[in-house]
Amino acid sequence: MFRVLPSPCLIACLSLLAAYAPWGNAELHAQSKRKPNIILIVADDLGYADIGVHGCKDIPTPHIDSIAKNGIRCTSGYVSGPYCSPTRAGLLTGRYQQRFGHEFNPGPPVDANKEKGLSLQEMTLAQFLRGLGYRTGMVGKWHLGHTPEFLPTARGFEEYFGFLGGANQYIGKRGNQPIYRGTKPVEEDEYLTDAFAREALAYIDKHKKEPFFLYLTFNAVHAPMQASEKYLKRFGSIQDETRRKYAAMLSAMDDAIGQVLAKLRETGIEDDTLIFFISDNGGPPVNASSNLPLRGWKASTWEGGVRVPFLVQWKGTLPAGKLYDEPVIQLDILPTVLAATGGKTSIINKIDGVDLLPYLSGKKAGAPHEALYWRFGAQMAIRMGDWKLVKARDPDTKGGLKKGELKLEGAQLFNLKDDIGETKDLSKKHPDKMKELTAAWQRWNEELAPPAWAAPAAAKNKDKKPQQH
């Protein structure tokens, strides 16, 4: 079975591939004077209910909302893991991260003998796009490895500004999590979300005359809960202190995204830019986020852990203000981008994502996926149509699920069309559907690799009824 070679061989191979005719639906943009720019924006630990187009009332998010109003809101948008690093591994490869063992967060760089990071046998979206002649830059949180071979600049990004781990201070000293420019630590005194905005704007200005890929990964609204007074002043009416900080942090990110969108308009390249906005997973209780009406939180395979805001904008090419209800997943972003830019995925061992352009444009009916799957230690889920089979952290047990081998006994069945909050277990009422989904998930599970490193410590965020904010 063919395995992808690590760079620099990748770049040479992709340069050759770029000479061949484009695949998929690149013809949607064929008459453009240039290949589209790609901006992929990722929020961190954002609650499903905490943007305006999802019904949020206490935190205005006009700029994030504008991506939906000028593009498409995928109402059943998912990520392939309920945790930060695994989701990012799947996002950049277009493959279920469990195929190459990236099931859990890699943790801090403490094991000198076995460094953990995004498998070097996998090819990233940035490597693909460099092979197609794109400039590639990243601003923000990496969380895919600390040692030289795993750094963004070794995985296809020509330019990088951000931090390598899972969390960082927004204000003040950063301890063992320095901010990097390229591979060198630098001093950064500005509120970190504002600094990421500054760097993103500079990158767009620098490359506005050539096709570019900007991977903009905020650590907002991930803990620690730190906000500058500028943003806190906007939310004096919010009494809960943590929720007030969360609101300020989210507002800062929304402002930053607004600056990016304004820069695209100012430079005249807005219509030439394909934009994605997602969260890496659902919100956790620790940051006072809300996932309503979904059940559960980050670190669980309930909807609240894996269903996220999922917005796509490409002015003049994709419809504006459209709702798309079929299930999609962050794995789809890579093949969608390659279809738009004239790339190929034929040399990938097993691509799990689907080119969404014909579905989002209305040229193709039906669901992009027969099913979506999850495995996260002792937790699992599969969504097939409106049906979801899930075994996740249970609020009625003291310790939740134990680490170790996953067993399907006790899995529950829900119809998400009728019960988005996963409140009515239909497993006894529909045994045939239970059998069908169980068999499908087991077939998928047999294709996966074992975890490449141990599971993290049990999450402290127990599944409990979310508060209404």
N, C-alpha and C positions, 0 to 999 in steps of 0.2 A: 504494500500500500504506500502511495506516494506521501512523503513528508515534506513540509515546507522548509526550505533552507533559511538559516538566519542571514541577516544582512552582513556584509555588503552584497552577497550574491543575489539577494532579493531585489535590490535596486536595479541591478543589471537585467535580471529576468523581467522585471516589470517594465523597464524601458522598452524592451523588445515587444512585450505584450501591447504596449500602448500604440504600437505601429499598426496593429490589426484593427479591423472594423469594430466599433463599439457594440456592446451587447445590451439586452434589456430594452429600456425605454429612454435611452439617451436622446432619441430623436425629438423628445419633448422640448429640448433646448437647442436643437441642431441649428436653428437659424440665428442664434445669438452670436454676437461678435467675439465672445470669449467663453471659455468654460466657466461654469458657475463657481463662485467662492463658496466655501462651506464653513459655517459657524455652528459648532456643537456646544451648547450651553448645558451644564449639569449643576443642579442644586444639590445640596447635601442634607439629608434628613428632613426634607420638606414635607409637611403634612399634606395629605391629599386634599383636604378641605380649605387650605390656607392661601388660595389664590382667588381673585375676584370671579373669574369665569367658572369656578367650582362652588361659588356661593359664599365666599368669605365676606363678612360684614365689618369686622373690626380692624382689618389690615388692608388698606388699598394697595393693589398691585397693578397699576394702569399699564406699565410697560410690558410686563409678562402677559397681561391680558391682551395687549395689542397684537402679540404674535398669533393668538387664536383668532382675533377679529380680522386680521389681514391674511390668515392662513386657515389651517385645519386643526381642530381639537379632536384628538382621538380619545373617546370617552372610555374605552377599554384598553388603555395603555399600560403595559407591564414592564417590569425588569426581571431578569432571570435569576435573581437572588435577593434576599431581604437584607443584604449587608453591603457595605461600601466597596471593598476591594473586589469581591467576586463579580459584582455588577459591572464594574469598570473593565475587568478582564473580558467579560462577554461582549461589552460594548465595542471595544477596540478590535475584536477578532471576528465578530459576527457568528460566534460559535458558543454553544452552551459551555460555560467555563468548567463544568464538571467533566467534560471530555478530556481535559488536560490537567485535572487534579486541583484546580483553583477554586475549591469549594468554600474556603473560609478566608478571613483576613490573614495576611502573612505575619502580622505582628511587628514589633520593633526589631531593629538590626542587632540582635544579641547573639545569634548563633553563627560564629565565624566559619564553621565547617559546612554549614548547609544554609546558605542564604536563600531566602524565599522571594519569589517575584513572578511576574508574568512569563510563562514558559518561553524559552528562547526558540522553541520549535514552532511557535505561533507567529504569524505575520499580523502586524497592526494596520489599522486604517491609514495611519500616517505613512507607513512604509509603502502601502499601495499608492497613495497619492503622490509621494515623491517620485515613484516610478512613472507617474503620468505627467511629470513636470511641474507639480504644485510646490509652492512654498508652504512649509509646515511649521506651525508654532503652537505652543501650549502655554497657558497662563493658569496657575492654580494648583489644586491638590492632585498628586500623582497616585500614591498608595498602591504601587505595583512593584515595589522592590527598591532597595537602598544602595546596593553595590553597583560598581560602574557598568556592568553588562546589562543591568536592568533599568538604568536611568532613561528618562524621556529622550535625551539626545542620542542614546544608543538604540532607541526603538522607533526611529523615523522622524523625530521632531528636530528640525534645524535650530530652533530657538526655544528656550524654556525660561519661565520665571514662576517660581512657586515653591512649594515644600513637598517633601517626599513621603511623609507618613500619613496617618489617618486623621489627625487633628492638630490644631495649632492655636496659639494665642493670637487674638485679633489686635490686642494692644499690649505694649510692653515687651519684656524680655521673652525670648522664645526657647530658652533652655537648649535641649538637645534636638530641637526641630528648627534648624536655621532656614532662612529663605535663600533660595539659590537663583542665580542668573547663569544659565547654562549649567556648568558643573561646579561653580564657585559660590561659596556662601557670601551673602552681601548683607549690609545693614538696611533695615527697612523700618521707618518710624511712623509711616502713615497707617491709619486704620486699614486692616488688611483687605477688606472688601473694596475700599476705595483705591488701594494700591493695585489690586487686580484690574479694576476698571481703567486706571491710568495706563497700565501696561497693554491692555487689550486695544485701547484707542491708538497707542503708539504703533502697535503691530499693524493695524489696519491702515494707518497713514503711510507706513513704510512700504506696504505691499499692495496698495490700492490699484496699481496699474497692471497687476499680474494675478493670475489665479492663486488663491491661498486657501489654506485650511487652518482655522483657528479653533483649538480645543480649549474652551473656557470653563474651568471647573472650580466653582466657588466652594469654599468650606462652609459658608453660610447655608443653612442655619444650624450647623452642627455645634455641639458644645465645644469649648466653654462658652457660657452665655455672657458675652461682652459686647456692649454697644457704646458708641460715642454719644456725647450729649446732643450733638446735632440731630441724631435720629431719635433719641429717647424723648426729646421735647415734643415730638409729633404724637406721642401716645400717652399723654398724661392721664387720659380718661380710663386707661386700662389699669385696674386695681391689682391684679395678680402680677407680682414683680417679675416672675420668670416669663410670663406671657408678654409683658411689656417689653422686656429685653428681646424676646423672640420677634416681636413685631418690629422693633427697631432694626434688628439684624436683617429681617426680610425686606424691610423698606430700603435699607442700604443696598441690598442686592438688586432690588427692582430698579432703583436709581441707576445703578451701574449698567444694567441691561438696557435701560433707556438711553444712556450715553452711547452705548455700542450701536443701537438702532439709529440714533440721530447721526452718528458718524457715517453710517452707510448712506443715509440720505444726503448728507452734506457732500460726500465724495462722489455721488452720482452712481453708486454701485448697488443700491438696494435691490433693484430688480434682477441683478446678476448674482444674488446671494441666496443660497438655500440654508435656512436656519432651523435648527432643532432645539427644543427646550424640554428637558426631563429632570426628574429627581432620581437619585441613585437608589432610593428605597423609600418606604413610608416613614412617617415621623415617629420618634420615640417619645414616651411620656416625659423623659428628663428635660426636654426643651419646650414643654407646654404646647406642642403642636397638636393639631386635630386631624384625624383621618376620617371623620364622619362623612357619609353613613357607613363606612367600612368597619369591619371588625378587625381588631388586632393592631399591631405596631411593627416597627422595624424589628428584625430578627425573628419574625414568624412568617409562616407561609399562609396565614390568613390574608384576605384581600388587603388589609391595612398595612401589610409588610411588603407587598410586591406590586400593588396597583398604584400608579403614579400619574401626575400630570404629564401629558405627552402632546406637545404642540409642534406643528410644522408650518413654516412659511416659505413660500417662493413666489413672490409677487409676479404676476403676469404669466405664470406657468401653472401653478396650482390654484384652485378656487379659494376665494376669501370668505371667511365666516362659515365654513362648512363643519358640520359634526360628522365624524366617522365612528361608527359604533362597533365594527368588527374588532376582535382582539388583535392587538399588535404588540410587539415587544422590542426592547432596545437592541436586540440582535439584528433587527431589520435595518438599522441605520446604515451599517456598512454596505450591504448590497444595494440599498437605495442610493447612497452617495456614489457608488461605483457606476450604477446605471446612469446617473445624471452626468458623470464626468467622463464616461467612455472607457471605464476600466472593466476588468474581467475577474471573476472569482473562480474560474475553472481550475486553477492550480491549487485551490484550497482543498485539503483532505476531505472535510465535511462541513459545508456551510449550512447553518441552521436558520439564518435570517432570510427574509424574502424582500425582493424589490417592491416597495410600496407605491411607487409612482403610478402604475396603471390603476391601482385600487383607489388611491387618493384623488386622482384626476377624474375618476368615473369611467375610465375606459375598460375596466375589468370589474365584473361583479363577483360576488361570492366572498368567502373568507380567505385571507392570505394563508392561514394555518389550519390544518386539520385539528391540531391540539397544541397547547403550550404546557411545559413541564417544569417542575421544580424539585430539587433535592437539596436539603440543607441539614446535614447531620441526620438526626433522628426525625426530622420533619420532611414532609413531601406534599406535593399537590400536582394535579393535572386539571387543566380546563379544556373541555371539548364542547364546542358550541356554547350553550348556556349552562352546561353542567360542570360542576367542579367537585372533584374528590380531593379531600385534604386531611392530613394528619399534622396538626400544629400544636403549639403550646396551649395547654388546657387551663383555663382559669380556675377550674374546680379541683385541681391537684396542687399540692404544696410546692413541689419542685418543678412542675412542668414535665417535659419529656427529658429522659436521661440521655446523655451522650452514648454513642455506640451504634451498633447495627440497627438500621431502620427496619421496623416491622410494620406491615400494613394493617394488622389487627387493630380495630378501633377507629379506622379512618371513617370520615363522615362525608355525606353526599349532599350537595346543595344545588338548587337551580338559581343561578345568579340573576336571571331575568326577573324572577318573582321575588327574590330574597337576596338583594345585594349585600345585606348585612350578615349573611351566613348564620341565621338564627334557627332555621328549621331543618334538622337532619332528616333526609329522605332515604337513608340507606336501607331501611327495612321495607319501605313502600316501593322501592324500585331496585330490587336485587339484580335484575338483568343489566341495568345501567351501571350498578356497582361493579359487576363482573366485567363489563366492557371497558370501563375506565381503568380498573385495576390491571387488566391484561395489557392495555396500551402503555400504561406507565411502566410496567415491568419490562416490556420489550425495550423501551427507551433506556431504562436503568441498566440493562445488560450491556449497552454500548459504552457506558461511562467508565472512566478510570477511577481508582480509589483516590481519596483525598491525598494530595502531595504533602500535607502537613496536618498536624493535629487541629481539632476544633478549638475555638476560643473558649474561654471560661464562660459558664452559663450566663446568659444575658440577665441583667438585673431588671430589665423592663418587663415585668409580668403583664400578661394579657389581662386587662381590666377594662371596664366600661369607660370609654373616653368621656371627658367632660365636654360640654358644649361651650365653645368659646365664641 
